[in-house]
Each structure stands twice: as structure tokens, then as C-alpha cells.
Amino acid sequence: MRLAVVLFFAATPALADPALDGDAFDRLTLGQTMTWAEFGRVYGVEQYLPDRRVRWTFAGDTCLEGSWYQDGEAICFQYGGGRKPACWVMVQTDTGLTAADTDDGPDVAPVVITATTEPLACFGPKVGV
């Protein structure tokens, strides 16, 4: 079953609805694989695994293993390799899930997310036997 979710990355200091805490975000995402698209073009896919682990890939790139954690009102994603965590304020609204990148300004385009329970297809050197 596919579920369309729309994320609007509108970085605002205060959102109308309360930010999701880690437990609420986990309930919405656990077992889901979400495809992220901006301006009608897919740019990445993320699979939400048990124990707040994730698997992410930019479209057509190698998968990165990581985890997410709550930091204040933000949900932050850490993918190792010395990368800086990516943090988002997640809010459930009447129109779906919204997210504000904690590093972005106010003029960020909407991102459309489609969710499925199918596992993430990873490409790259670690695929196969």
C-alpha cells in the first residue's frame, strides 16, 4: 500500500502544531521506505528501521547506514563518515507531515514524500554476496 505524504520545508521559528517528539516520529515512520522528491524529481530514498536506524540513498547513489535521534524539538539524522547531522523539526498537520530544516531559510520549496513498506533497493559496492 502506498501513502503520499507531503513535507513542506518552511523554516519558521514557530509552527502552528507542536513538533513531533521521537516516539511520535518513530510511530509514523517505522517500517516505511520514503521517496523524497523536489520539483517533481526524486532526489533520495530513506528506509526507517528498528531501533531508530535508517538507510538513506541519494537517487542512484550508494546507500548510507545511519540513525536518527531527537535533539530538543528536532529529529536529527547521523550517517557517519564525519558528516554533520541533518536536523528537521517534524510536525503532523491536517494536510500531512511537515518538516523544517533547522539550517534552511524561509524560502525552501516543498518536498513530496511517497511512503511504502517495501525495503530500500541499494546499489553500490556492498550489494550482493
Summary of the structure (lengths in Angstrom):
residues: 129
radius of gyration: 14.3
end to end distance: 29.8
largest distance: 48.7
contacts: 332
relative contact order: 0.32
helix: 9%
strand: 50%
